[in-house]
């Protein structure tokens, strides 16, 4: 699944203070969507955009861990336009994926 299985990819920790630098060069809608991920309060989410980066968003409390692999930046515009439904539609269109859907949904439920 994209670069998620490449163990040589380093994972960059992202915080509200570093999100602008960590997402530099990504499309605006994607940067805005990833900025939302800095609000995670529990658990950990690693996001892998198509350019090979691996970005870690971690809450201050322990919780589920998940990975989201972005195949098409269109997912972010769909998310902005239609919220949860747009995000689900983007998954069905294979704009993003995850190696563990159950784990991803567990994290998603925990951070809602």
Secondary structure as a PSIPRED ss2 file (coil, helix, strand):
# PSIPRED VFORMAT (PSIPRED V4.0)

   1 X C   1.000  0.000  0.000
   2 X H   0.000  1.000  0.000
   3 X H   0.000  1.000  0.000
   4 X H   0.000  1.000  0.000
   5 X H   0.000  1.000  0.000
   6 X C   1.000  0.000  0.000
   7 X C   1.000  0.000  0.000
   8 X C   1.000  0.000  0.000
   9 X C   1.000  0.000  0.000
  10 X C   1.000  0.000  0.000
  11 X C   1.000  0.000  0.000
  12 X E   0.000  0.000  1.000
  13 X E   0.000  0.000  1.000
  14 X E   0.000  0.000  1.000
  15 X C   1.000  0.000  0.000
  16 X C   1.000  0.000  0.000
  17 X C   1.000  0.000  0.000
  18 X C   1.000  0.000  0.000
  19 X H   0.000  1.000  0.000
  20 X H   0.000  1.000  0.000
  21 X H   0.000  1.000  0.000
  22 X H   0.000  1.000  0.000
  23 X C   1.000  0.000  0.000
  24 X C   1.000  0.000  0.000
  25 X C   1.000  0.000  0.000
  26 X C   1.000  0.000  0.000
  27 X C   1.000  0.000  0.000
  28 X H   0.000  1.000  0.000
  29 X H   0.000  1.000  0.000
  30 X H   0.000  1.000  0.000
  31 X H   0.000  1.000  0.000
  32 X H   0.000  1.000  0.000
  33 X H   0.000  1.000  0.000
  34 X H   0.000  1.000  0.000
  35 X H   0.000  1.000  0.000
  36 X H   0.000  1.000  0.000
  37 X H   0.000  1.000  0.000
  38 X C   1.000  0.000  0.000
  39 X C   1.000  0.000  0.000
  40 X C   1.000  0.000  0.000
  41 X C   1.000  0.000  0.000
  42 X E   0.000  0.000  1.000
  43 X E   0.000  0.000  1.000
  44 X E   0.000  0.000  1.000
  45 X E   0.000  0.000  1.000
  46 X E   0.000  0.000  1.000
  47 X E   0.000  0.000  1.000
  48 X E   0.000  0.000  1.000
  49 X C   1.000  0.000  0.000
  50 X C   1.000  0.000  0.000
  51 X C   1.000  0.000  0.000
  52 X C   1.000  0.000  0.000
  53 X C   1.000  0.000  0.000
  54 X C   1.000  0.000  0.000
  55 X E   0.000  0.000  1.000
  56 X E   0.000  0.000  1.000
  57 X E   0.000  0.000  1.000
  58 X E   0.000  0.000  1.000
  59 X C   1.000  0.000  0.000
  60 X C   1.000  0.000  0.000
  61 X E   0.000  0.000  1.000
  62 X E   0.000  0.000  1.000
  63 X E   0.000  0.000  1.000
  64 X E   0.000  0.000  1.000
  65 X E   0.000  0.000  1.000
  66 X E   0.000  0.000  1.000
  67 X E   0.000  0.000  1.000
  68 X E   0.000  0.000  1.000
  69 X E   0.000  0.000  1.000
  70 X E   0.000  0.000  1.000
  71 X C   1.000  0.000  0.000
  72 X C   1.000  0.000  0.000
  73 X C   1.000  0.000  0.000
  74 X H   0.000  1.000  0.000
  75 X H   0.000  1.000  0.000
  76 X H   0.000  1.000  0.000
  77 X H   0.000  1.000  0.000
  78 X H   0.000  1.000  0.000
  79 X H   0.000  1.000  0.000
  80 X H   0.000  1.000  0.000
  81 X H   0.000  1.000  0.000
  82 X H   0.000  1.000  0.000
  83 X H   0.000  1.000  0.000
  84 X H   0.000  1.000  0.000
  85 X H   0.000  1.000  0.000
  86 X H   0.000  1.000  0.000
  87 X H   0.000  1.000  0.000
  88 X H   0.000  1.000  0.000
  89 X H   0.000  1.000  0.000
  90 X H   0.000  1.000  0.000
  91 X H   0.000  1.000  0.000
  92 X H   0.000  1.000  0.000
  93 X C   1.000  0.000  0.000
  94 X C   1.000  0.000  0.000
  95 X C   1.000  0.000  0.000
  96 X E   0.000  0.000  1.000
  97 X E   0.000  0.000  1.000
  98 X C   1.000  0.000  0.000
  99 X C   1.000  0.000  0.000
 100 X C   1.000  0.000  0.000
 101 X H   0.000  1.000  0.000
 102 X H   0.000  1.000  0.000
 103 X H   0.000  1.000  0.000
 104 X H   0.000  1.000  0.000
 105 X H   0.000  1.000  0.000
 106 X H   0.000  1.000  0.000
 107 X H   0.000  1.000  0.000
 108 X H   0.000  1.000  0.000
 109 X H   0.000  1.000  0.000
 110 X H   0.000  1.000  0.000
 111 X H   0.000  1.000  0.000
 112 X C   1.000  0.000  0.000
